[in-house]
Amino acid sequence: MEQQQSTTDYYARNRSFPEPKNPDEDLVMYYGKNCRFTLKAIPEVDCLELYLRSKNPSRFQLVKKEIYESPEIRTIPNFSQCGGVPFFHNKRTGGTICGIRPCRDLKFWADPTNPDFHQ
């Protein structure tokens, strides 16, 4: 039986971006250590990161924060309605996503001005 990797191990080995210079980046993903829902979301998050890298890496960066090490999450609107992870917050637009969503939804959340998403 294949051993399931932890979310922390995955993100430690597979950082798509360098550590952000500014800890208050616009796009934030909150995750839980060893959370099965976060683990299921990894392929969609990888797809989002590829998209962000192709657009403009200096403008779009996804910062990943462990929920128990991020007390500011409780102040974000809509988090109390979600109550779990993964939880995505776009500080630029105020948009939030709760749970596992397809890559297309995550792309629109990150870049709602892109005309490709309004077809």
N, C-alpha and C positions, 0 to 999 in steps of 0.2 A: 504494500500500500504506500502510495506516494505521500511524503510528509508535506503538510501545508506550511508554506513560508509565512512569516509574520509580515504585517504591513510595514513595520519599522524596518525590518531587514530589506524588504523590497525597495523602499524609498532610499535607504542608505546606499544601495548598490546601483540604483537606476535614476539618479538625478539627471533630468534632462537639461536643466539650467544651472548655471553657477549660483552660489549663494547670493541672494539679492543684497545690493548695497544698502537699500532702504528697507527696514523691516515692515513698513506700512505700504507694501505694494498694493496695487488695485485689485488683483484677482487672488482670492484666497480659498484654498480647499482645506477644510477641517476634517480630520480623519481620526480613527481610533486604533490604538495598537491592537493587533490581532483581531480586528473586527471583520467578521465574515462579509458584511455588506461593503465595506471599504475594499476588501480583496476582490470582490466581484466587480467593482467599479474600475479597477486598474486598467483594463484594456480601453475603456472609454476615455479615461484620463490621459493615457498614452496618446490616443488619437488627438485629443485636444492639444496636448503639448506639441505634437508634430505640426498641427495647424498654426499654433501661436508662433512657433519658431519660423515657419515659412512666411508669416505675415510681416512681423517687425519685432524681433526679439528684444529690442531696447524699449519698445512701448508695451508689449504684452509679456508678462511673466506670471506664471502660476506659482504662488507660494503655498507650501504645504505645512500645516500646523497641526500638531497633535492636540486633540481636544482638551485633555486634562492638563496640558501645559499652557493653555490659552484661555485665561479667565475672561478675556474681552468678548468671547463668543456669546456670553449670556446677555450682552447689551445689543446684539444685532437683532433688528426687527425680523420676525418670521422664524427665528430659531426655536422659540418656545413652542410654536405650532408644529415644528418638525420633530424636535426632541431626539434627534439621532444623527448619525453620520453615515455616509459622507454628507457634508453640508458645504455648499459653495456660496461665496459672497463676493459680489462685484462692488467694490467700494466706490468706483467711478459712477456707476448708474444706480446703485442701491439694490440691484437685482440679486435674488437668492434662488438657489435650487436645493431641494432636499432629496436625498437618496440617489439611487442609481438611475441615470438618464442616458439616452443615446448620445453619441458624439455630436450629432447635429444640434441637439438642444444645448449642449455645453458650449459649442461654437457660438451659437446665437447669444447665449448668456454672456460670453466673453466679449463679443464684438457685434452688438445689435445694429450697428450702422452699416454693416456689410450688406450690399444689395443682393448678394447671392441667396440670402435667407428669406427674402421677401417675394419669392416667386410663387 
